[in-house]
Amino acid sequence: MQRLIILPEPQRIQLPWSLKQKILDQFISEISVPNRGSGSDFLSLKDFEFGDEIRHISWKATAKYNKLISKEFEEPRQLRFLIVLDSSLVMAGPKLEFVFSSAVELAKALRRTEHSTHILAVGNRLLRKISVGVSPATIRRLGIELHNVVPEGAEFDYDELFRTIMTSKLYDTVVIILSDIELPAEKIKKGLITIRPYVQRIFFFACNTPAFGTNWMKNTLDEGVYDVDQLAYRRYVIEPKVRREYLLKIRACRRAVVSTGTWFHLIDGYNTNILLELKKAMDLSGRRKKR
């Protein structure tokens, strides 16, 4: 019998590569700290010192300041990305499917850059560690490996994530966490505080659980199953109550995450693309900085 392999569902919105490249360039430029070196991108001017190359002298600046002025250039810096997938039981269903497809989408984009990528699937223990290579076959294998991950554990274990970062020597990485807001805000905060000193930056993308639900009652029209009174009760009492509860959860989670110096962005439904959400998050961050 031939084995049938089902890969994670692709992102609902497909973006052209030119847009993906633009988003990645913007993202990397925001998180990169310029390194002085022998690269080709101009960084700044400085006083000429013994040992500086003569070809780097800025003669225009030298004439202006009446002393030797040298150009400094930016050294290209290779970043290391760590994509962390919350694979606990509370993520089972549409959220986990979106998280897996997001990991594949991010890996596809990042493999075309000079930056390295690792993926961790974590429940109450490390479920899978994947190093993403540069070949197209790597992405196909990635989909298969993620398909074989079975969600495990009542909740995401930040202590396990910390241990994996330390034992695998994944220091100074740019960490992208794909999770949700179900874990108590204080536990999320404590977990982020634990790993924050050992990594470069952390970005927390949270799936909004109601937006990833199966069917809201307002879409249920089968009156043979639900009578009119039940429909009205669910629509005008239960659903607003659930929305209010999750609004409080979102606010608490956002405060907890931001207080640790971590970037927070809420994904409100799976009919989107993780790179599009990354663009939205950067735009929101830019508007906040201008205020």
SEKOL-917433 format. One record per residue (C-alpha): y, z negated, x negated; residue number from 1. Coordinates in nm, 3 decimals. Layout:
N
+---------+---------+---------+-----+
!      yy !      zz !      xx !   k !
+---------+---------+---------+-----+
!       Y !       Z !       X ! NUM !
...
+---------+---------+---------+-----+
This chain:
291
+---------+---------+---------+-----+
!      yy !      zz !      xx !   k !
+---------+---------+---------+-----+
!   0.000 !   0.000 !   0.000 !   1 !
!   0.343 !   0.096 !  -0.135 !   2 !
!   0.582 !  -0.195 !  -0.180 !   3 !
!   0.912 !  -0.169 !   0.008 !   4 !
!   1.214 !  -0.327 !  -0.163 !   5 !
!   1.522 !  -0.406 !   0.047 !   6 !
!   1.840 !  -0.448 !  -0.158 !   7 !
!   2.142 !  -0.655 !  -0.050 !   8 !
!   2.359 !  -0.471 !   0.202 !   9 !
!   2.654 !  -0.287 !   0.037 !  10 !
!   3.007 !  -0.406 !   0.098 !  11 !
!   3.129 !  -0.292 !   0.440 !  12 !
!   3.443 !  -0.128 !   0.300 !  13 !
!   3.391 !   0.115 !   0.012 !  14 !
!   3.685 !   0.152 !  -0.228 !  15 !
!   3.753 !   0.450 !  -0.458 !  16 !
!   3.705 !   0.376 !  -0.827 !  17 !
!   4.075 !   0.438 !  -0.901 !  18 !
!   4.168 !   0.149 !  -0.668 !  19 !
!   3.897 !  -0.075 !  -0.812 !  20 !
!   4.028 !  -0.005 !  -1.163 !  21 !
!   4.384 !  -0.084 !  -1.055 !  22 !
!   4.277 !  -0.416 !  -0.900 !  23 !
!   4.072 !  -0.512 !  -1.207 !  24 !
!   4.357 !  -0.423 !  -1.445 !  25 !
!   4.598 !  -0.638 !  -1.243 !  26 !
!   4.348 !  -0.926 !  -1.229 !  27 !
!   4.269 !  -0.918 !  -1.601 !  28 !
!   4.638 !  -0.894 !  -1.697 !  29 !
!   4.708 !  -1.208 !  -1.490 !  30 !
!   4.438 !  -1.417 !  -1.654 !  31 !
!   4.459 !  -1.288 !  -2.012 !  32 !
!   4.664 !  -1.474 !  -2.270 !  33 !
!   4.806 !  -1.233 !  -2.532 !  34 !
!   4.652 !  -1.276 !  -2.878 !  35 !
!   4.855 !  -1.182 !  -3.183 !  36 !
!   4.661 !  -0.937 !  -3.393 !  37 !
!   4.626 !  -0.580 !  -3.509 !  38 !
!   4.591 !  -0.410 !  -3.172 !  39 !
!   4.797 !  -0.117 !  -3.048 !  40 !
!   4.991 !  -0.283 !  -2.764 !  41 !
!   5.336 !  -0.412 !  -2.864 !  42 !
!   5.379 !  -0.788 !  -2.808 !  43 !
!   5.707 !  -0.906 !  -2.967 !  44 !
!   5.940 !  -0.899 !  -3.268 !  45 !
!   5.947 !  -1.156 !  -3.548 !  46 !
!   6.096 !  -1.214 !  -3.892 !  47 !
!   5.915 !  -1.014 !  -4.160 !  48 !
!   5.685 !  -1.236 !  -4.370 !  49 !
!   5.496 !  -1.182 !  -4.693 !  50 !
!   5.169 !  -1.009 !  -4.606 !  51 !
!   5.302 !  -0.817 !  -4.304 !  52 !
!   5.241 !  -0.445 !  -4.316 !  53 !
!   5.546 !  -0.237 !  -4.405 !  54 !
!   5.458 !   0.021 !  -4.138 !  55 !
!   5.514 !  -0.250 !  -3.874 !  56 !
!   5.880 !  -0.305 !  -3.972 !  57 !
!   6.118 !  -0.231 !  -3.686 !  58 !
!   6.402 !  -0.049 !  -3.866 !  59 !
!   6.619 !  -0.047 !  -3.555 !  60 !
!   6.595 !  -0.428 !  -3.519 !  61 !
!   6.633 !  -0.470 !  -3.896 !  62 !
!   6.965 !  -0.279 !  -3.888 !  63 !
!   7.084 !  -0.479 !  -3.587 !  64 !
!   7.011 !  -0.826 !  -3.733 !  65 !
!   7.070 !  -0.733 !  -4.098 !  66 !
!   6.731 !  -0.872 !  -4.203 !  67 !
!   6.374 !  -0.745 !  -4.207 !  68 !
!   6.217 !  -0.761 !  -3.861 !  69 !
!   5.848 !  -0.692 !  -3.802 !  70 !
!   5.661 !  -0.592 !  -3.485 !  71 !
!   5.373 !  -0.800 !  -3.351 !  72 !
!   5.089 !  -0.641 !  -3.161 !  73 !
!   4.845 !  -0.771 !  -2.905 !  74 !
!   4.482 !  -0.803 !  -3.010 !  75 !
!   4.246 !  -0.680 !  -2.736 !  76 !
!   4.061 !  -0.984 !  -2.601 !  77 !
!   3.715 !  -0.965 !  -2.454 !  78 !
!   3.672 !  -1.191 !  -2.153 !  79 !
!   3.349 !  -1.342 !  -2.029 !  80 !
!   3.301 !  -1.357 !  -1.653 !  81 !
!   3.064 !  -1.599 !  -1.482 !  82 !
!   2.994 !  -1.517 !  -1.114 !  83 !
!   2.848 !  -1.825 !  -0.943 !  84 !
!   2.667 !  -1.773 !  -0.612 !  85 !
!   2.619 !  -2.066 !  -0.376 !  86 !
!   2.255 !  -2.016 !  -0.275 !  87 !
!   2.201 !  -2.340 !  -0.085 !  88 !
!   2.039 !  -2.342 !   0.259 !  89 !
!   2.375 !  -2.375 !   0.437 !  90 !
!   2.461 !  -2.026 !   0.309 !  91 !
!   2.146 !  -1.864 !   0.456 !  92 !
!   2.223 !  -1.565 !   0.678 !  93 !
!   2.530 !  -1.337 !   0.680 !  94 !
!   2.721 !  -1.551 !   0.428 !  95 !
!   2.449 !  -1.527 !   0.163 !  96 !
!   2.409 !  -1.154 !   0.225 !  97 !
!   2.784 !  -1.107 !   0.174 !  98 !
!   2.782 !  -1.325 !  -0.140 !  99 !
!   2.497 !  -1.123 !  -0.293 ! 100 !
!   2.660 !  -0.788 !  -0.211 ! 101 !
!   2.989 !  -0.922 !  -0.355 ! 102 !
!   2.814 !  -1.011 !  -0.681 ! 103 !
!   2.675 !  -0.657 !  -0.705 ! 104 !
!   3.018 !  -0.507 !  -0.628 ! 105 !
!   3.193 !  -0.722 !  -0.891 ! 106 !
!   2.922 !  -0.647 !  -1.149 ! 107 !
!   2.952 !  -0.272 !  -1.083 ! 108 !
!   3.325 !  -0.285 !  -1.146 ! 109 !
!   3.315 !  -0.517 !  -1.448 ! 110 !
!   3.038 !  -0.325 !  -1.628 ! 111 !
!   3.284 !  -0.037 !  -1.674 ! 112 !
!   3.515 !  -0.263 !  -1.874 ! 113 !
!   3.466 !  -0.418 !  -2.217 ! 114 !
!   3.417 !  -0.763 !  -2.063 ! 115 !
!   3.075 !  -0.931 !  -2.033 ! 116 !
!   2.935 !  -1.066 !  -1.706 ! 117 !
!   2.678 !  -1.332 !  -1.618 ! 118 !
!   2.559 !  -1.427 !  -1.271 ! 119 !
!   2.421 !  -1.766 !  -1.165 ! 120 !
!   2.253 !  -1.830 !  -0.829 ! 121 !
!   2.257 !  -2.207 !  -0.770 ! 122 !
!   2.129 !  -2.419 !  -0.483 ! 123 !
!   2.021 !  -2.773 !  -0.559 ! 124 !
!   1.894 !  -2.627 !  -0.890 ! 125 !
!   1.939 !  -2.310 !  -1.095 ! 126 !
!   1.763 !  -2.034 !  -0.899 ! 127 !
!   1.849 !  -1.731 !  -1.113 ! 128 !
!   2.049 !  -1.652 !  -1.428 ! 129 !
!   2.128 !  -1.284 !  -1.485 ! 130 !
!   2.310 !  -1.117 !  -1.774 ! 131 !
!   2.463 !  -0.793 !  -1.651 ! 132 !
!   2.430 !  -0.501 !  -1.894 ! 133 !
!   2.628 !  -0.178 !  -1.905 ! 134 !
!   2.367 !   0.069 !  -1.780 ! 135 !
!   2.345 !   0.184 !  -1.414 ! 136 !
!   1.982 !   0.067 !  -1.410 ! 137 !
!   2.111 !  -0.288 !  -1.466 ! 138 !
!   2.290 !  -0.282 !  -1.130 ! 139 !
!   1.977 !  -0.162 !  -0.952 ! 140 !
!   1.775 !  -0.442 !  -1.111 ! 141 !
!   2.050 !  -0.687 !  -1.019 ! 142 !
!   2.012 !  -0.599 !  -0.651 ! 143 !
!   1.635 !  -0.654 !  -0.671 ! 144 !
!   1.672 !  -0.986 !  -0.855 ! 145 !
!   1.920 !  -1.117 !  -0.600 ! 146 !
!   1.698 !  -1.001 !  -0.315 ! 147 !
!   1.423 !  -1.224 !  -0.456 ! 148 !
!   1.645 !  -1.535 !  -0.453 ! 149 !
!   1.542 !  -1.768 !  -0.171 ! 150 !
!   1.813 !  -2.019 !  -0.066 ! 151 !
!   1.719 !  -2.373 !  -0.157 ! 152 !
!   1.863 !  -2.722 !  -0.125 ! 153 !
!   2.074 !  -2.888 !   0.141 ! 154 !
!   2.395 !  -2.827 !  -0.055 ! 155 !
!   2.538 !  -2.661 !  -0.364 ! 156 !
!   2.492 !  -2.880 !  -0.673 ! 157 !
!   2.795 !  -2.878 !  -0.906 ! 158 !
!   2.612 !  -3.102 !  -1.152 ! 159 !
!   2.346 !  -2.831 !  -1.191 ! 160 !
!   2.620 !  -2.573 !  -1.247 ! 161 !
!   2.775 !  -2.795 !  -1.516 ! 162 !
!   2.438 !  -2.845 !  -1.689 ! 163 !
!   2.373 !  -2.469 !  -1.687 ! 164 !
!   2.716 !  -2.392 !  -1.834 ! 165 !
!   2.656 !  -2.643 !  -2.113 ! 166 !
!   2.292 !  -2.553 !  -2.195 ! 167 !
!   2.356 !  -2.176 !  -2.175 ! 168 !
!   2.679 !  -2.214 !  -2.377 ! 169 !
!   2.886 !  -2.031 !  -2.115 ! 170 !
!   3.207 !  -2.195 !  -2.238 ! 171 !
!   3.550 !  -2.037 !  -2.208 ! 172 !
!   3.439 !  -1.813 !  -1.922 ! 173 !
!   3.637 !  -1.693 !  -1.621 ! 174 !
!   3.436 !  -1.850 !  -1.338 ! 175 !
!   3.429 !  -1.686 !  -0.993 ! 176 !
!   3.259 !  -1.911 !  -0.737 ! 177 !
!   3.142 !  -1.754 !  -0.410 ! 178 !
!   3.070 !  -2.038 !  -0.170 ! 179 !
!   3.190 !  -2.177 !   0.166 ! 180 !
!   3.379 !  -2.479 !   0.303 ! 181 !
!   3.079 !  -2.674 !   0.435 ! 182 !
!   3.055 !  -2.917 !   0.143 ! 183 !
!   3.290 !  -3.219 !   0.180 ! 184 !
!   3.624 !  -3.147 !   0.012 ! 185 !
!   3.599 !  -3.447 !  -0.220 ! 186 !
!   3.259 !  -3.330 !  -0.352 ! 187 !
!   3.404 !  -2.986 !  -0.421 ! 188 !
!   3.700 !  -3.143 !  -0.599 ! 189 !
!   3.479 !  -3.371 !  -0.809 ! 190 !
!   3.254 !  -3.078 !  -0.906 ! 191 !
!   3.545 !  -2.855 !  -1.009 ! 192 !
!   3.703 !  -3.135 !  -1.213 ! 193 !
!   3.374 !  -3.173 !  -1.403 ! 194 !
!   3.350 !  -2.809 !  -1.515 ! 195 !
!   3.723 !  -2.727 !  -1.543 ! 196 !
!   3.774 !  -2.848 !  -1.907 ! 197 !
!   3.493 !  -2.623 !  -2.036 ! 198 !
!   3.593 !  -2.290 !  -1.883 ! 199 !
!   3.900 !  -2.069 !  -1.903 ! 200 !
!   3.981 !  -2.030 !  -1.533 ! 201 !
!   3.810 !  -2.093 !  -1.198 ! 202 !
!   3.849 !  -1.881 !  -0.884 ! 203 !
!   3.701 !  -2.020 !  -0.562 ! 204 !
!   3.625 !  -1.771 !  -0.282 ! 205 !
!   3.519 !  -1.951 !   0.036 ! 206 !
!   3.344 !  -1.787 !   0.331 ! 207 !
!   3.480 !  -1.911 !   0.665 ! 208 !
!   3.162 !  -2.008 !   0.854 ! 209 !
!   3.276 !  -1.919 !   1.211 ! 210 !
!   3.383 !  -1.574 !   1.092 ! 211 !
!   3.032 !  -1.518 !   0.954 ! 212 !
!   2.858 !  -1.639 !   1.272 ! 213 !
!   2.615 !  -1.423 !   1.468 ! 214 !
!   2.772 !  -1.383 !   1.815 ! 215 !
!   3.068 !  -1.568 !   1.959 ! 216 !
!   3.019 !  -1.652 !   2.324 ! 217 !
!   3.317 !  -1.436 !   2.424 ! 218 !
!   3.105 !  -1.134 !   2.332 ! 219 !
!   2.811 !  -1.246 !   2.546 ! 220 !
!   2.814 !  -1.067 !   2.880 ! 221 !
!   2.458 !  -1.135 !   2.993 ! 222 !
!   2.517 !  -1.345 !   3.302 ! 223 !
!   2.142 !  -1.361 !   3.358 ! 224 !
!   2.130 !  -1.602 !   3.060 ! 225 !
!   2.465 !  -1.777 !   3.096 ! 226 !
!   2.626 !  -1.831 !   3.432 ! 227 !
!   3.001 !  -1.803 !   3.482 ! 228 !
!   3.067 !  -2.177 !   3.447 ! 229 !
!   2.873 !  -2.197 !   3.120 ! 230 !
!   3.058 !  -1.896 !   2.981 ! 231 !
!   3.393 !  -2.048 !   3.074 ! 232 !
!   3.301 !  -2.385 !   2.922 ! 233 !
!   3.188 !  -2.229 !   2.597 ! 234 !
!   3.489 !  -1.996 !   2.583 ! 235 !
!   3.767 !  -2.240 !   2.672 ! 236 !
!   3.628 !  -2.572 !   2.547 ! 237 !
!   3.362 !  -2.534 !   2.277 ! 238 !
!   3.510 !  -2.239 !   2.082 ! 239 !
!   3.866 !  -2.379 !   2.056 ! 240 !
!   3.719 !  -2.713 !   1.944 ! 241 !
!   3.511 !  -2.543 !   1.673 ! 242 !
!   3.815 !  -2.344 !   1.556 ! 243 !
!   4.026 !  -2.661 !   1.530 ! 244 !
!   3.754 !  -2.841 !   1.333 ! 245 !
!   3.721 !  -2.554 !   1.088 ! 246 !
!   4.097 !  -2.522 !   1.051 ! 247 !
!   4.101 !  -2.886 !   0.932 ! 248 !
!   3.807 !  -2.814 !   0.698 ! 249 !
!   3.986 !  -2.514 !   0.551 ! 250 !
!   4.305 !  -2.714 !   0.490 ! 251 !
!   4.114 !  -3.001 !   0.327 ! 252 !
!   3.912 !  -2.763 !   0.109 ! 253 !
!   4.223 !  -2.569 !   0.001 ! 254 !
!   4.407 !  -2.891 !  -0.096 ! 255 !
!   4.105 !  -3.020 !  -0.290 ! 256 !
!   4.048 !  -2.694 !  -0.479 ! 257 !
!   4.415 !  -2.627 !  -0.562 ! 258 !
!   4.464 !  -2.985 !  -0.685 ! 259 !
!   4.215 !  -2.913 !  -0.968 ! 260 !
!   4.412 !  -2.611 !  -1.091 ! 261 !
!   4.164 !  -2.373 !  -0.929 ! 262 !
!   4.256 !  -2.060 !  -0.736 ! 263 !
!   4.150 !  -2.073 !  -0.367 ! 264 !
!   4.102 !  -1.779 !  -0.130 ! 265 !
!   3.943 !  -1.778 !   0.217 ! 266 !
!   3.729 !  -1.480 !   0.321 ! 267 !
!   3.752 !  -1.453 !   0.697 ! 268 !
!   3.462 !  -1.224 !   0.784 ! 269 !
!   3.213 !  -0.992 !   0.614 ! 270 !
!   3.375 !  -0.662 !   0.723 ! 271 !
!   3.562 !  -0.642 !   0.393 ! 272 !
!   3.518 !  -0.585 !   0.019 ! 273 !
!   3.531 !  -0.859 !  -0.246 ! 274 !
!   3.772 !  -0.655 !  -0.461 ! 275 !
!   3.998 !  -0.608 !  -0.160 ! 276 !
!   3.992 !  -0.987 !  -0.110 ! 277 !
!   4.076 !  -1.028 !  -0.478 ! 278 !
!   4.379 !  -0.801 !  -0.429 ! 279 !
!   4.490 !  -1.002 !  -0.122 ! 280 !
!   4.458 !  -1.326 !  -0.317 ! 281 !
!   4.666 !  -1.193 !  -0.608 ! 282 !
!   4.935 !  -1.067 !  -0.371 ! 283 !
!   4.951 !  -1.406 !  -0.196 ! 284 !
!   4.967 !  -1.582 !  -0.532 ! 285 !
!   5.253 !  -1.356 !  -0.643 ! 286 !
!   5.452 !  -1.427 !  -0.328 ! 287 !
!   5.406 !  -1.803 !  -0.373 ! 288 !
!   5.534 !  -1.785 !  -0.734 ! 289 !
!   5.853 !  -1.610 !  -0.619 ! 290 !
!   5.943 !  -1.889 !  -0.377 ! 291 !
+---------+---------+---------+-----+
